Every structure is written in structure tokens, then in C-alpha cells.
């Protein structure tokens, strides 16, 4: 089976709510991408401080709406208009969570060495639940900061 056919079959199986959330996620990604492009270097950070150690993880079933939004951002990033960087995805997801009253999420940034290179990654944590990524993947990075992204445009 070819790739585009598989993607089409996955998208056809989405519920109405999943379609609406995916379209909203695409719009949030576009806004976050625009914010990244127009913001002066360093201006996205309202402030950063050392990230606290990750506490006891929440069980994923405790936050079904947050997990749905995370999947919507993933779908829009994978099948939408463009393939955004992890920070853009994190900014979009955090904004969608905030807009629905699920405040208190944090954009986390981590780094790791890959050979001679330094790799960076961003993701969202909500109530100690990693959203849009796996615990195993983010645990391979050293957490640098709790980032507060300014709400410009």
C-alpha cells in the first residue's frame, strides 16, 4: 500500500471533532510559525529558569482533552500545510491548551550531544504529562529551561 493512500485512509477515519481540532491545530501552527518568523531573536522568551526535576508522571488517561489536542497538532504538523519545527509545535499546542482553560503547561527545551553536534528539542508538559512526544525520547535530552513564550500576535 502506498504512503498517500495510507494517510488518506487514516484521515477518513477521523471523527468530526478530530477534524475540527486538526483544522484548529493547523491554524495554531500557522500563528506560531508566524510568531517565530517575525519576533526578534530572543524576544519569545518572557523568562527562563532552571527546569524542575520531572516529578511523578500523570497517567495519560487523566487528561483526555490534552491528549486529543496533542494528537491534533501532530496530525496537522504531519499532514498539513508545512512541517513545523518542534518549538513551533510546542507553541501551538500550549496556546490551544490555554485557550481551552488547561493552563499551567510548560514548554520544555532540552539538549543532547549527537556525535560532534549539539541537538535541541522542545516539547510540552502538562501536569507532568509529556504531550506530543514520548517520555523515552524527551528523557534522552537534558532539560534546560521552563520557557514562557510571550503572547505577541
C-alpha positions in Angstrom: 0.0 0.0 0.0 1.4 3.4 -0.9 2.0 6.2 1.6 -0.6 8.7 0.4 -3.3 6.0 0.4 -2.5 5.1 4.0 -2.6 8.8 5.0 -5.9 9.2 3.2 -7.4 6.2 5.0 -6.3 7.5 8.4 -7.8 10.9 7.7 -11.1 9.5 6.5 -11.4 7.6 9.8 -11.2 10.7 11.9 -14.3 11.8 13.8 -15.9 15.2 13.2 -14.3 16.5 16.5 -10.9 15.3 15.4 -11.3 17.1 12.1 -12.3 20.3 13.8 -9.4 20.0 16.2 -6.9 19.3 13.4 -8.0 22.4 11.5 -7.7 24.4 14.7 -4.3 22.9 15.2 -3.2 23.9 11.7 -4.3 27.5 12.4 -2.4 27.4 15.7 0.7 26.1 13.9 0.5 28.9 11.3 0.2 31.5 14.0 3.2 30.0 15.9 5.2 29.8 12.7 4.5 33.5 12.0 5.4 34.4 15.6 8.7 32.6 15.2 9.5 34.4 11.9 8.6 38.0 12.9 9.8 38.0 16.5 13.2 39.5 17.1 15.8 37.0 18.3 15.4 36.2 22.0 12.1 38.0 22.2 10.0 34.9 22.5 11.2 34.2 26.0 9.4 36.1 28.7 11.9 34.5 31.1 13.6 31.2 31.6 14.7 29.5 34.8 16.1 26.1 35.6 13.5 23.4 35.0 12.4 21.5 38.0 13.0 17.8 38.0 10.2 15.8 36.4 8.0 14.6 39.3 5.7 11.6 39.4 4.1 11.3 35.9 0.4 11.7 35.5 -1.4 8.8 33.9 -2.3 9.7 30.3 -6.0 8.8 30.9 -6.2 11.7 33.4 -6.1 14.3 30.6 -8.0 13.0 27.6 -8.7 16.5 26.1 -5.0 17.5 26.4 -4.0 14.2 24.7 -6.6 14.8 21.9 -5.2 18.3 21.2 -1.7 16.9 21.2 -2.8 14.3 18.5 -4.4 17.1 16.6 -1.2 19.2 16.5 0.7 16.0 15.5 -1.7 15.3 12.6 -1.7 18.9 11.4 2.1 19.0 11.6 2.4 15.7 9.8 -0.2 16.1 7.1 -0.9 19.8 6.9 0.5 22.8 5.0 4.1 22.6 6.3 6.3 20.6 8.6 7.0 22.8 11.6 9.9 22.6 14.0 9.4 21.2 17.4 9.3 24.6 19.1 6.5 25.8 16.7 4.6 22.6 17.5 5.1 23.2 21.2 4.0 26.8 21.0 0.8 25.9 19.1 -0.1 23.1 21.5 0.4 25.3 24.5 -1.7 28.0 23.0 -4.5 25.5 22.2 -4.4 24.2 25.8 -4.5 27.7 27.3 -7.4 28.7 25.0 -9.4 25.8 26.5 -8.7 26.6 30.1 -6.0 24.0 30.5 -3.5 26.4 31.9 -0.2 25.5 33.6 1.5 23.7 30.7 5.2 24.3 30.2 7.3 24.3 27.1 10.4 22.4 27.9 13.7 22.6 26.0 16.4 20.1 26.2 19.7 19.4 24.5 21.9 16.4 23.9 25.1 15.6 22.1 24.9 13.7 18.8 28.4 13.0 17.8 30.2 16.3 17.4 26.8 18.2 17.2 24.5 19.6 19.8 20.9 18.7 19.2 18.0 20.7 20.8 14.4 19.7 21.2 11.2 21.3 22.5 8.0 19.7 23.9 5.1 20.5 26.2 4.5 19.1 29.7 1.1 19.5 31.3 0.6 18.3 34.8 3.9 16.3 34.4 2.5 14.6 31.3 4.6 14.8 28.2 2.4 15.8 25.3 3.3 15.4 21.6 6.3 13.2 22.4 7.3 10.1 24.3 8.8 10.1 27.8 11.7 8.0 26.4 12.5 10.5 23.7 12.5 13.6 25.9 14.4 11.8 28.6 17.3 11.5 26.2 17.7 15.3 26.4 18.9 17.3 29.4 16.2 19.8 30.3 17.4 23.3 30.1 14.6 25.7 30.9 11.0 26.2 31.7 10.2 28.6 28.8 7.4 31.1 28.9 6.6 32.2 25.4 5.3 35.7 25.0 1.9 36.2 23.5 2.8 38.5 20.7 0.3 38.3 17.9 
